[in-house]
């Protein structure tokens, strides 16, 4: 009889312990769900009106400036931390202040048109955008030699006479 009371007591204590452990596991998984719910959804997102600017044919020494317009389509402020041209002939200017959600901004790119030939350059943009933390925009075209307005000079007819 003592043995059966001891066995029943042992089973009862075991069941209480299991119930306590199960309650702790369930409580921990509920806390994890709360952490996920508290995490911010979305963030800053960058969207450009165009990702490539085509100069077409442009004359040597012409103004090689173009503008890329972007919008923060996210729900938090967008911060562009850096913009770098692929070489020294491509120089970007970007807004240093944060761009509010829904607002637009501009990145100006100046290409040095002193070299004749094809243009195929890029600008790498780094930001806190969740959809594209690193974004590449491009410029392309061809720099042509300037047109010359040389007037034809007729050779003089006959010998030059001196007075």
C-alpha positions in Angstrom: 0.0 0.0 0.0 2.8 2.4 0.9 4.4 1.5 -2.4 1.3 2.4 -4.5 0.9 5.8 -2.6 4.5 6.5 -3.3 4.1 5.7 -7.0 0.9 7.8 -7.3 2.7 10.7 -5.6 5.6 10.4 -7.9 3.3 10.4 -11.0 1.4 13.5 -9.6 4.6 15.4 -9.0 5.9 14.5 -12.5 2.7 15.7 -14.1 2.9 19.0 -12.2 6.5 19.5 -13.4 5.6 18.8 -17.0 2.7 21.3 -16.8 5.0 23.9 -15.4 7.6 23.3 -18.1 4.9 23.4 -20.9 3.6 26.7 -19.5 7.1 28.3 -19.6 7.7 27.1 -23.2 4.3 28.5 -24.3 5.1 31.9 -22.6 8.5 32.1 -24.3 7.0 31.5 -27.7 4.4 34.2 -27.1 7.1 36.7 -26.2 8.8 35.9 -29.5 5.6 36.8 -31.3 5.4 40.1 -29.5 9.0 41.0 -30.6 8.1 40.3 -34.2 5.0 42.4 -34.0 7.0 45.3 -32.5 9.6 45.3 -35.3 9.1 48.1 -37.8 7.5 47.1 -41.1 8.8 48.6 -44.3 11.4 51.4 -44.0 12.9 53.8 -46.6 12.6 52.7 -50.2 14.2 54.5 -53.3 12.6 54.6 -56.7 14.0 56.5 -59.7 12.1 58.1 -62.6 14.9 56.7 -64.8 18.0 54.6 -64.1 19.9 55.5 -67.3 20.4 58.9 -69.0 21.2 58.8 -72.7 23.0 61.9 -73.9 22.7 60.7 -77.5 25.4 62.6 -79.4 26.8 65.5 -77.5 29.5 68.0 -78.7 32.9 68.0 -77.1 33.1 70.6 -74.2 29.3 70.8 -74.0 27.5 70.9 -70.7 27.5 67.2 -69.6 25.1 67.6 -66.7 22.0 65.5 -66.2 19.5 65.0 -63.3 18.1 61.8 -61.9 14.9 62.3 -59.9 14.0 59.8 -57.1 11.2 59.3 -54.7 11.2 57.8 -51.2 8.3 55.3 -51.6 8.9 53.8 -48.2 7.4 54.8 -44.8 10.5 56.1 -43.1 13.1 58.8 -43.9 15.6 58.0 -46.7 19.3 58.9 -46.2 21.7 58.7 -49.0 25.1 58.1 -47.4 27.3 58.2 -50.5 27.3 58.5 -54.3 30.4 57.7 -56.3 31.1 57.9 -60.0 32.9 55.1 -61.8 35.8 57.4 -62.7 36.9 61.0 -62.2 35.1 62.3 -65.2 31.7 61.4 -63.6 30.9 63.5 -60.6 27.6 63.1 -58.7 25.9 65.6 -56.3 23.3 64.3 -53.9 21.2 65.7 -51.1 22.9 65.4 -47.7 19.6 65.8 -45.7 17.1 63.0 -45.2 14.3 62.7 -47.7 10.9 62.2 -45.9 8.6 59.3 -46.9 6.7 60.3 -50.1 9.1 63.1 -50.9 11.4 63.5 -54.0 15.0 64.4 -54.4 17.6 64.9 -57.1 21.0 63.5 -57.9 22.9 65.6 -60.4 25.6 63.9 -62.4 28.2 66.0 -64.4 30.2 64.2 -67.1 33.4 65.9 -68.3 32.9 66.1 -72.1 36.5 67.0 -73.1 37.2 63.4 -74.3 35.8 62.4 -77.7 34.2 58.9 -77.9 31.6 56.7 -76.3 30.2 57.3 -72.8 29.2 54.4 -70.6 29.6 55.4 -67.0 27.9 54.5 -63.7 27.2 56.1 -60.3 26.9 53.9 -57.3 24.5 55.2 -54.7 24.5 53.9 -51.1 21.5 54.6 -48.7 19.4 53.1 -46.0 16.7 52.0 -48.5 15.5 48.5 -47.7 14.7 47.7 -51.4 18.1 48.8 -52.7 20.8 49.7 -50.2 23.2 49.9 -53.1 21.7 51.3 -56.4 23.5 51.9 -59.7 22.4 54.5 -62.2 24.1 55.0 -65.6 24.9 57.6 -68.2 25.7 56.8 -71.8 26.1 58.5 -75.2 28.8 59.7 -77.5 30.9 62.8 -77.4 31.6 64.2 -80.9 34.2 66.7 -82.1 32.7 70.2 -82.4 31.5 71.3 -85.8 33.9 73.7 -87.4 32.8 76.8 -89.3 35.8 77.1 -91.6 35.1 79.3 -94.6 36.6 78.4 -97.8 39.3 80.7 -99.0 39.8 81.1 -102.7 43.3 81.2 -103.8 44.2 84.5 -105.3 44.1 84.7 -109.0 47.4 85.6 -110.4 50.5 86.9 -108.7 50.3 89.1 -105.7 51.1 92.7 -106.7 52.9 95.0 -104.4 52.7 98.8 -104.6 
